[in-house]
Amino acid sequence: MVIITKTILRQFADRHPDAVQPLNHWYDIVRKCDWHSFSEMRTTFNSVDAVGNDRYVFNIKGNSYRLVTMIHFAKRTIYIRFIGTHTEYEKVDCANI
């Protein structure tokens, strides 16, 4: 999968050093995947949630952080829409960011 853009993950990790390893782990796994559907993605990340409008939420570092992505399976492309703490996540409308 193509991930647009890793810069967002780096910037977040600069502010939250404990997220560096979990984010790098997520990134390394995802870029090697070739998912065609949500169900295929669930075989890799069983805790990922679909929130509508092509948005999917990943738990990072044991649910300390939430990563919201927009995924176009046909194009093999993932857009990072949001990353934040669990508290910050609760304040956003994931389906529309």
C-alpha positions as MATLAB code, in Angstrom:
seq = 'MVIITKTILRQFADRHPDAVQPLNHWYDIVRKCDWHSFSEMRTTFNSVDAVGNDRYVFNIKGNSYRLVTMIHFAKRTIYIRFIGTHTEYEKVDCANI';
ca = [
       0.000    0.000    0.000;
       1.096    3.571   -0.641;
       0.878    5.756    2.462;
       0.335    9.504    2.051;
       2.231   10.945    4.013;
       4.743    9.682    6.537;
       5.590   13.262    7.520;
       2.415   13.439    9.616;
       3.521   10.363   11.540;
       7.016   11.799   12.097;
       5.643   15.105   13.348;
       3.361   13.315   15.787;
       6.226   11.090   16.973;
       8.356   14.201   17.615;
       5.718   15.334   20.122;
       5.094   11.816   21.490;
       8.410    9.916   21.566;
       6.742    6.794   22.975;
       4.822    6.508   19.693;
       7.906    6.268   17.453;
       8.333    2.496   17.561;
       4.610    1.612   17.311;
       4.109    4.026   14.389;
       7.173    2.727   12.562;
       5.928   -0.821   13.126;
       2.474    0.068   11.728;
       4.052    1.837    8.741;
       6.397   -1.052    7.923;
       3.579   -3.589    8.007;
       1.105   -1.514    5.999;
       3.457   -0.519    3.187;
       4.088   -4.223    2.482;
       0.385   -5.103    2.356;
      -1.816   -5.355   -0.701;
      -5.302   -5.219    0.756;
      -8.319   -5.284   -1.516;
     -10.976   -4.973    1.177;
     -11.701   -4.212    4.802;
     -11.943   -7.930    5.591;
      -8.427   -8.501    4.217;
      -7.160   -5.609    6.313;
      -8.778   -7.161    9.403;
      -6.628  -10.270    8.934;
      -3.575   -8.059    9.505;
      -5.042   -5.693   12.133;
      -7.995   -7.314   13.872;
      -8.739   -4.201   15.950;
      -9.122   -1.802   13.012;
     -12.565   -0.183   12.823;
     -14.477    1.119    9.833;
     -16.129    4.455   10.667;
     -17.707    5.248    7.298;
     -16.784    7.316    4.262;
     -13.704    5.129    3.530;
     -12.255    5.999    6.958;
     -10.597    3.375    9.156;
      -9.262    3.728   12.696;
      -6.168    1.908   13.937;
      -5.177    1.572   17.578;
      -1.549    2.523   18.104;
       0.495    1.574   21.163;
      -2.180   -0.453   22.893;
      -4.915    2.076   22.173;
      -2.926    4.997   23.624;
      -3.170    6.681   20.230;
      -5.648    6.561   17.381;
      -4.748    6.759   13.715;
      -7.540    7.649   11.290;
      -6.934    6.835    7.656;
      -8.841    7.132    4.421;
      -8.213    4.051    2.310;
      -8.885    3.539   -1.380;
      -8.371   -0.179   -1.803;
      -8.644   -0.108   -5.609;
      -5.825    2.453   -5.803;
      -3.809    0.791   -2.998;
      -3.547    4.194   -1.309;
      -3.848    5.208    2.341;
      -4.207    8.826    3.391;
      -3.403    9.777    6.979;
      -6.314   11.948    8.122;
      -5.669   12.210   11.866;
      -3.415   10.914   14.598;
      -3.841   11.777   18.220;
      -4.375   10.663   21.760;
      -7.515    8.810   22.672;
      -8.900   12.006   24.234;
      -8.179   14.052   21.089;
      -9.766   11.332   18.954;
     -13.022   11.546   20.884;
     -13.365   15.195   19.794;
     -13.164   14.606   16.023;
     -15.725   13.438   13.488;
     -13.700   10.618   11.967;
     -16.029    9.970    9.059;
     -15.608   13.533    7.792;
     -12.017   14.511    8.459;
];
